[in-house]
């Protein structure tokens, strides 16, 4: 397998991803028949992210976690609806990716505000930097013609870890420690993923160069 075909290890099991995408495919066809715009779904995902961050700031973690799940659902459906309805466009792709970044920012901002009285606020900012670098390295690589969907800490994993950390914190009444663990894992593995993507581009370049010799 060539470096460009590599998809590497992900934290989410492949079976979960495939099942979720298959279900999203069926739902997206229904939404497309109803004339729902993929850009409208992207905006709804942004609003869910903003609301999630607000609920973290207001110390309503259960609602915040529920809205993260809703945000993730819209994140999957907007692209699926665009595909099945034939509404894929460069503009739509940029809107989708851009609103995802804004949405994630507001979620992390809410978490940072919740953890504002300790060092967790700085850890949260570092986690958001890592998340941004994961997205940036993929965008930069693909702008250079290199497929770069590698690495274990992608958007779905980041959102899921926040949901799991929040849920565990609510159930066991240890919200701050649980959030700190989730954010620490996101921070560490996100930066590792960004570095992995940088070196993935190097491997692809070396493979292309060796074929030309």
C-alpha positions as CSV (number, residue, x, y, z in Angstrom):
1,X,0.0,0.0,0.0
2,X,1.3,3.4,-1.0
3,X,1.7,6.2,1.6
4,X,-1.1,8.1,-0.1
5,X,-3.5,5.1,0.5
6,X,-2.6,4.8,4.2
7,X,-5.4,5.6,6.6
8,X,-3.6,4.6,9.8
9,X,-5.0,3.8,13.2
10,X,-8.1,5.6,14.5
11,X,-9.5,5.6,18.1
12,X,-13.0,4.8,16.8
13,X,-13.5,1.2,15.7
14,X,-13.9,0.9,11.9
15,X,-17.2,-1.0,12.4
16,X,-18.7,1.9,14.4
17,X,-17.6,4.4,11.7
18,X,-19.1,2.3,8.9
19,X,-22.4,1.7,10.7
20,X,-22.7,5.4,11.5
21,X,-22.0,6.4,7.9
22,X,-24.5,3.9,6.6
23,X,-27.2,5.1,8.9
24,X,-26.3,8.7,7.9
25,X,-26.6,7.8,4.3
26,X,-30.2,6.7,4.8
27,X,-31.2,9.7,6.8
28,X,-29.5,12.1,4.4
29,X,-31.6,10.7,1.5
30,X,-34.7,11.5,3.4
31,X,-33.5,15.0,4.2
32,X,-32.5,15.6,0.5
33,X,-36.0,14.6,-0.6
34,X,-37.4,17.2,1.8
35,X,-35.2,19.8,0.1
36,X,-33.0,20.5,3.2
37,X,-29.9,22.5,2.3
38,X,-26.5,21.0,3.3
39,X,-25.4,24.6,4.2
40,X,-28.4,24.9,6.5
41,X,-27.3,21.7,8.3
42,X,-23.8,23.2,8.6
43,X,-25.3,26.3,10.2
44,X,-27.4,24.2,12.6
45,X,-24.2,22.3,13.6
46,X,-22.5,25.7,14.4
47,X,-25.5,26.7,16.5
48,X,-25.3,23.4,18.4
49,X,-21.6,24.0,19.0
50,X,-22.2,27.5,20.3
51,X,-25.0,26.3,22.6
52,X,-22.8,23.5,23.9
53,X,-20.1,25.9,24.8
54,X,-22.6,28.2,26.5
55,X,-24.0,25.3,28.6
56,X,-20.4,24.3,29.7
57,X,-20.0,27.9,30.8
58,X,-23.3,27.8,32.6
59,X,-22.4,24.6,34.4
60,X,-25.0,22.5,32.6
61,X,-22.6,19.7,31.4
62,X,-25.3,17.1,30.5
63,X,-26.9,19.6,28.1
64,X,-23.5,20.5,26.7
65,X,-22.7,16.9,26.0
66,X,-26.1,16.3,24.3
67,X,-25.5,19.3,22.1
68,X,-22.0,18.0,21.1
69,X,-23.7,14.8,19.9
70,X,-26.2,16.9,17.9
71,X,-23.4,19.0,16.5
72,X,-21.6,15.8,15.4
73,X,-24.7,14.5,13.7
74,X,-25.1,17.7,11.7
75,X,-21.4,17.5,10.8
76,X,-22.0,14.1,9.3
77,X,-25.3,14.9,7.6
78,X,-24.3,18.1,5.8
79,X,-21.7,16.4,3.7
80,X,-24.0,13.3,3.1
81,X,-26.9,15.5,2.0
82,X,-24.7,17.5,-0.3
83,X,-23.5,14.2,-1.9
84,X,-26.8,12.5,-2.4
85,X,-28.6,15.6,-3.6
86,X,-25.9,16.6,-6.1
87,X,-25.3,19.9,-4.2
88,X,-21.6,19.4,-3.7
89,X,-19.6,22.6,-4.4
90,X,-16.3,24.3,-3.5
91,X,-18.2,27.0,-1.7
92,X,-20.2,24.4,0.4
93,X,-17.0,22.5,1.3
94,X,-15.3,25.7,2.5
95,X,-18.5,26.7,4.5
96,X,-18.7,23.2,6.1
97,X,-15.0,23.1,7.1
98,X,-15.0,26.7,8.3
99,X,-18.2,26.4,10.4
100,X,-16.7,23.2,11.9
101,X,-13.7,25.2,13.2
102,X,-15.9,27.9,14.6
103,X,-18.2,25.3,16.3
104,X,-15.3,23.5,17.9
105,X,-13.8,26.8,19.1
106,X,-17.0,27.7,21.0
107,X,-17.2,24.2,22.6
108,X,-13.6,24.5,23.8
109,X,-14.2,28.1,24.9
110,X,-17.1,26.9,27.1
111,X,-14.9,24.1,28.6
112,X,-12.1,26.6,29.2
113,X,-14.5,29.0,30.9
114,X,-15.8,26.1,33.1
115,X,-12.2,25.3,34.1
116,X,-11.1,28.9,34.4
117,X,-10.1,28.7,38.0
118,X,-7.2,26.3,37.5
119,X,-4.6,25.3,35.0
120,X,-7.2,23.4,33.0
121,X,-8.0,26.6,31.1
122,X,-4.5,26.6,29.6
123,X,-4.7,22.9,28.8
124,X,-8.0,23.5,27.0
125,X,-6.4,26.2,24.9
126,X,-3.5,23.8,24.1
127,X,-6.1,21.2,23.1
128,X,-7.8,23.6,20.8
129,X,-4.5,24.5,19.2
130,X,-3.9,20.8,18.6
131,X,-7.3,20.4,17.1
132,X,-6.7,23.3,14.8
133,X,-3.3,21.9,13.7
134,X,-4.9,18.6,12.8
135,X,-7.3,20.4,10.5
136,X,-4.7,22.8,9.2
137,X,-2.1,20.1,8.3
138,X,-4.7,18.1,6.4
139,X,-5.9,21.2,4.5
140,X,-2.4,22.3,3.7
141,X,-1.4,18.8,2.5
142,X,-4.5,18.3,0.4
143,X,-3.9,21.8,-1.1
144,X,-0.5,20.4,-2.3
145,X,-2.2,17.3,-3.7
146,X,-1.5,14.9,-0.9
147,X,-4.4,12.8,0.6
148,X,-3.9,13.3,4.4
149,X,-6.7,11.7,6.4
150,X,-4.3,9.9,8.7
151,X,-4.0,10.0,12.5
152,X,-6.0,8.8,15.5
153,X,-7.4,12.1,16.8
154,X,-9.8,13.4,14.2
155,X,-12.9,15.6,14.8
156,X,-15.2,12.7,15.6
157,X,-12.7,11.3,18.2
158,X,-12.3,14.8,19.8
159,X,-16.1,15.3,20.2
160,X,-16.6,11.7,21.5
161,X,-13.9,12.1,24.1
162,X,-15.5,15.3,25.3
163,X,-18.9,13.6,25.5
164,X,-17.4,10.6,27.4
165,X,-15.5,12.8,29.8
166,X,-18.5,14.9,30.5
167,X,-20.8,12.0,30.9
168,X,-18.4,10.2,33.3
169,X,-18.0,13.4,35.3
170,X,-21.8,13.9,35.6
171,X,-22.5,10.2,36.5
172,X,-19.7,9.9,39.1
173,X,-19.8,13.5,40.2
174,X,-16.2,14.2,39.3
175,X,-16.8,16.6,36.4
176,X,-13.6,18.7,36.5
177,X,-11.2,15.8,36.8
178,X,-13.0,13.9,34.1
179,X,-13.0,16.9,31.8
180,X,-9.3,17.4,32.5
181,X,-8.5,13.9,31.5
182,X,-10.5,14.1,28.3
183,X,-8.9,17.5,27.4
184,X,-5.4,16.2,28.2
185,X,-5.9,13.2,25.9
186,X,-7.3,15.4,23.2
187,X,-4.3,17.8,23.5
188,X,-1.6,15.2,23.5
189,X,-3.0,13.0,20.7
190,X,-4.1,15.9,18.5
191,X,-0.6,17.3,18.4
192,X,0.8,13.8,17.7
193,X,-1.7,13.5,14.9
194,X,-0.6,16.8,13.4
195,X,3.0,15.7,13.5
196,X,2.1,12.4,12.0
197,X,0.4,14.2,9.1
198,X,3.4,16.4,8.5
199,X,5.7,13.3,8.2
200,X,3.0,11.6,6.1
201,X,3.5,14.3,3.5
202,X,7.3,13.7,3.7
203,X,6.8,10.0,3.0
204,X,4.5,10.7,0.1
205,X,7.0,13.2,-1.4
206,X,9.8,10.7,-1.0
207,X,7.8,7.9,-2.6
208,X,6.9,10.2,-5.5
209,X,10.5,11.2,-5.9
210,X,11.7,7.6,-5.9
211,X,9.2,6.7,-8.7
212,X,10.5,9.5,-10.8
213,X,14.2,8.4,-10.6
